Amino acid sequence: MMLNLDLTAYGVVSPGGHSLAAIEQKSSWPTHSLPRLIQKNKPTAIHPVDLSSLSHWQKQSRLRRATPLTYFLVEAVDQCLKGIENRERLGLIVVHFTGTITYSRRFYQEIVEQSPRMASPMMFPETVFNSPASHVVAQHKIGGPVYSLLGDETAWLSALETAALWLQLNKADQVIVAAAYEIDAISVEAYHAAGWIRKGMIPTEGAAALLLQKATPLSSRMILETNQGFLYQTKEDFSIAKREIEQHIGKPLPQPLPLWNPWTSSKTTPPTPHGFGLSAGWETIRSLHLSGKQLLPILGANHQGGFLRLQGEPSSIDE
């Protein structure tokens, strides 16, 4: 799908800081050990965000009971909106993988371990997938359409396509596409069960946000095109999908791929930070700050792959 989207601003929240420079320096991110729920003597390496860097949002009355994922989103979107006063025709699309898993686990844990009557009713609203988007809208006074999208890395592609449609149909003048991920022990256990941790994945949290509008002849950083729907359920299917993508782009995919992927990873894969749609968002921002046309393959951890065509422009690493 042709998108022709112009990047006018971006926001980053990462374990290493809240800037483009931070996502270029993943090797220096702090690593923490998360105790497991099952094999408690074998903790999992994770890359969490330092919540003290977002304490100003935690003090906001509406956000006092919000989850970490919400703080990540509010901060990343805030970075996009510097100097923008009129937000009546600003749209918002939020991409999730597990959503606000922290409060979801806590809520149902209280039901299982105590009783349904003991589960906190104040906690339940924060378990809803759309609650982070509602907080962002209220905090930043966004007046346009709002949408939450669930999926793996390729949900990022669908979100960009949706943003382009909103702009083409005049539903909004600008659209923020954001992705965020928070870590919780119960989701990490699922990654262990799937074999993803064994294949080098380091669960990584944070947020990425893009402020987009229709491209013009003066645009320098553009998202030109998406292509997705290359499906797979087995390793054989994945090989076929990979070949089909390579036929579309006219050259082999880069090795290693820009994003960690369970279909191409193994026990010998170096430990790699990964946050699903969040990682796709970070890599899009990074690629848009490189020179010339860029191709970004995004192969989902679940069952489909795709790619982005981008037009980048270099900038100072400190931007």
C-alpha positions in Angstrom: 0.0 0.0 0.0 1.3 3.4 -0.9 1.4 5.6 2.1 3.4 8.8 1.4 3.6 9.9 5.0 5.8 12.7 6.2 7.5 12.4 9.6 7.2 15.7 11.3 8.2 14.7 14.8 9.0 11.6 16.9 9.1 10.4 20.5 11.3 7.8 22.2 11.2 6.1 25.6 13.8 3.4 26.1 15.8 1.6 28.8 18.8 3.8 27.8 17.0 7.1 27.7 14.5 9.1 25.8 16.2 10.1 22.5 17.4 8.8 19.1 20.9 8.5 20.6 19.5 6.0 23.2 18.1 3.6 20.7 21.4 3.6 18.8 23.2 2.4 21.9 21.3 -0.7 22.8 24.5 -2.5 23.8 24.9 -0.1 26.8 21.3 -0.5 28.1 21.1 -1.6 31.7 20.1 -5.2 32.2 18.0 -6.4 35.2 17.2 -9.9 36.4 13.5 -10.7 36.6 12.6 -13.6 39.0 10.6 -16.3 37.3 7.2 -17.5 38.5 8.1 -21.2 37.8 11.9 -21.8 38.0 12.6 -19.1 40.6 16.3 -20.0 40.7 16.7 -19.0 37.0 15.9 -15.3 36.6 15.3 -13.8 33.1 17.4 -10.9 31.7 15.3 -7.9 30.8 15.7 -4.3 29.8 13.2 -2.2 31.8 12.7 1.6 31.6 13.7 3.6 34.7 10.3 4.8 35.9 12.0 7.6 38.0 12.7 9.3 34.7 8.9 9.6 34.2 8.0 10.6 37.7 6.5 13.9 36.5 3.7 11.9 34.8 3.1 9.7 37.8 2.2 12.8 39.8 -0.6 13.7 37.4 -4.0 13.1 39.1 -5.4 11.0 36.3 -2.3 8.9 35.9 -1.6 8.0 39.6 -3.0 4.5 39.1 -1.9 4.0 35.5 0.4 1.3 34.4 4.1 1.7 33.2 2.9 1.3 29.6 0.7 4.4 29.9 3.6 6.5 31.3 5.8 5.4 28.3 3.1 6.4 25.8 2.3 9.7 27.5 5.9 10.7 27.4 6.6 9.6 23.8 3.5 11.4 22.5 4.4 14.5 24.5 7.8 14.6 22.7 5.9 14.6 19.4 3.6 17.5 20.3 6.0 20.2 21.3 4.7 23.5 20.0 1.4 22.0 18.6 -1.5 23.8 20.2 -4.4 22.9 18.0 -5.1 19.2 18.4 -8.7 19.0 17.4 -8.0 17.1 14.1 -5.1 15.1 15.5 -5.6 11.3 15.4 -4.0 8.6 17.6 -3.2 5.0 16.9 -1.7 2.8 19.6 -0.1 -0.6 18.9 0.0 -3.2 21.7 1.3 -6.8 22.0 0.3 -7.7 25.5 -1.1 -4.4 26.5 -1.3 -3.4 30.2 -0.3 -6.9 31.3 1.0 -5.7 34.7 -2.4 -4.8 36.1 -4.2 -7.6 34.3 -2.0 -10.2 36.1 -2.5 -8.4 39.4 -6.2 -8.2 39.0 -6.7 -11.9 38.2 -4.1 -13.0 40.7 -6.3 -11.4 43.4 -9.3 -13.3 42.1 -7.5 -16.7 42.0 -5.5 -16.3 45.3 -8.1 -14.6 47.4 -11.6 -14.3 45.9 -13.5 -12.3 43.3 -14.7 -9.9 46.0 -11.0 -9.1 46.9 -10.0 -8.0 43.3 -9.6 -4.2 43.3 -12.3 -2.5 41.2 -9.9 0.5 40.9 -7.4 -1.8 39.1 -9.9 -3.3 36.6 -10.2 -0.2 34.2 -6.4 -0.3 33.7 -6.6 -3.9 32.4 -8.6 -2.7 29.3 -6.5 -2.6 26.1 -7.8 0.9 25.2 -7.1 2.5 28.6 -3.6 3.8 27.8 -4.9 5.5 24.7 -7.7 7.1 26.7 -5.1 8.4 29.2 -3.0 9.9 26.3 -6.0 11.6 24.8 -7.1 13.1 28.1 -3.6 14.2 29.1 -2.7 15.8 25.7 -6.2 17.0 24.7 -6.3 15.0 21.4 -9.5 15.6 19.5 -9.4 13.3 16.5 -10.1 9.6 16.0 -8.4 7.2 18.4 -7.7 3.5 17.8 -5.9 0.7 19.7 -4.5 -2.1 17.6 -3.3 -5.5 18.9 -0.8 -7.7 17.3 2.8 -8.7 16.8 5.5 -6.6 15.1 3.4 -6.4 11.9 0.6 -4.6 13.7 3.0 -1.6 13.3 2.5 -1.9 9.5 -1.3 -2.0 9.9 -1.2 1.1 12.1 0.7 3.1 9.5 -1.8 2.0 6.8 -4.7 3.1 9.0 -3.0 6.5 9.6 -2.6 7.0 5.8 -6.3 6.1 5.3 -7.4 8.6 7.9 -5.4 11.3 6.2 -6.6 10.4 2.7 -10.2 10.4 3.9 -9.7 13.7 5.7 -10.5 12.2 9.1 -7.5 14.0 10.5 -4.9 16.5 9.6 -2.1 14.7 11.4 -1.9 11.3 13.1 0.3 10.0 15.8 1.2 6.3 15.5 2.7 4.9 18.7 3.7 1.6 20.1 4.5 0.6 23.7 5.4 -2.5 25.6 5.7 -3.2 29.4 7.3 -6.3 31.0 5.6 -8.6 33.4 6.6 -12.0 34.8 3.6 -13.8 33.4 4.2 -12.8 29.8 7.9 -13.6 30.2 6.9 -17.1 31.3 5.0 -17.4 28.0 8.1 -16.4 26.1 10.1 -19.1 27.9 7.4 -21.6 27.0 7.6 -20.6 23.4 11.4 -21.0 23.4 11.9 -17.3 22.6 14.1 -16.5 25.6 16.3 -19.5 24.7 16.7 -18.0 21.2 18.2 -14.8 22.5 15.2 -12.5 23.1 15.7 -10.0 25.9 12.2 -8.6 26.8 12.5 -4.8 26.5 10.0 -2.1 27.4 9.5 1.5 26.3 7.6 3.5 23.6 8.0 4.9 20.1 5.8 7.5 18.6 5.6 9.2 15.1 3.8 12.4 14.2 2.7 11.9 10.6 1.0 14.0 7.9 0.6 13.8 4.1 3.9 14.1 2.4 4.7 17.1 0.2 7.5 17.7 -2.4 9.5 19.3 0.5 9.2 16.3 2.7 12.6 14.8 3.6 11.7 11.8 5.9 8.9 9.8 4.5 7.2 6.4 4.9 6.6 5.6 1.3 5.0 2.1 1.2 4.0 -0.9 3.2 3.5 -4.5 2.0 2.4 -7.3 4.3 0.3 -10.5 4.4 3.2 -12.9 3.7 1.8 -15.7 5.9 3.4 -18.6 7.7 2.6 -21.3 10.3 5.6 -23.6 9.9 9.3 -23.1 9.2 8.6 -24.3 5.6 5.9 -21.6 5.3 8.4 -19.0 6.7 11.0 -19.9 4.1 8.4 -19.5 1.3 7.2 -16.1 2.7 10.8 -14.9 3.0 11.4 -15.8 -0.6 8.2 -14.0 -1.7 9.3 -10.9 0.2 12.7 -11.0 -1.5 11.1 -11.3 -4.9 9.0 -8.2 -4.1 12.0 -6.1 -3.0 14.3 -7.5 -5.7 17.2 -8.5 -3.4 17.9 -10.8 -0.4 16.8 -9.7 3.1 19.7 -8.4 5.3 21.3 -10.8 7.6 20.9 -10.6 10.5 17.4 -9.0 10.2 17.0 -5.6 11.9 14.4 -7.1 14.4 14.8 -10.2 16.5 12.6 -13.0 15.1 11.9 -16.5 16.6 11.8 -18.0 13.1 15.3 -17.1 12.2 16.9 -17.2 15.7 18.4 -20.2 17.6 20.3 -21.0 20.8 23.4 -19.4 19.3 21.7 -16.1 18.5 23.3 -13.3 20.6 21.0 -11.8 23.2 18.9 -9.1 21.5 16.6 -6.5 23.0 13.0 -6.9 21.7 9.6 -5.3 22.3 7.5 -6.5 19.4 5.7 -3.5 17.7 7.8 -1.2 19.9 10.9 -2.5 18.3 9.4 -1.9 14.8 8.7 1.6 15.9 12.2 2.3 17.1 13.7 0.8 14.0 11.4 2.9 11.8 12.6 6.1 13.6 16.3 5.0 13.3 15.9 4.2 9.6 14.3 7.5 8.8 17.4 9.2 10.1 19.7 7.4 7.7 20.5 8.7 4.2 18.5 7.9 1.2 15.9 5.1 0.5 15.7 2.5 3.2 14.0 -0.9 3.2 12.8 -2.2 6.6 11.7 -5.9 6.7 9.3 -6.6 9.6 8.7 -10.3 10.1 6.2 -11.0 12.8 6.8 -13.4 15.7 3.4 -14.9 15.1 2.3 -15.7 11.5 3.0 -13.0 9.0 5.7 -10.7 7.6 6.0 -7.6 5.6 8.2 -4.6 4.9 8.4 -0.8 4.8 9.9 1.4 2.2 11.3 4.7 3.7 13.0 7.8 2.6 15.5 8.9 5.2 17.6 12.0 5.9 20.6 11.9 8.2 20.7 14.0 11.4 22.9 14.6 14.4 22.8 11.5 16.7 21.9 13.8 19.5 18.6 14.9 17.8 
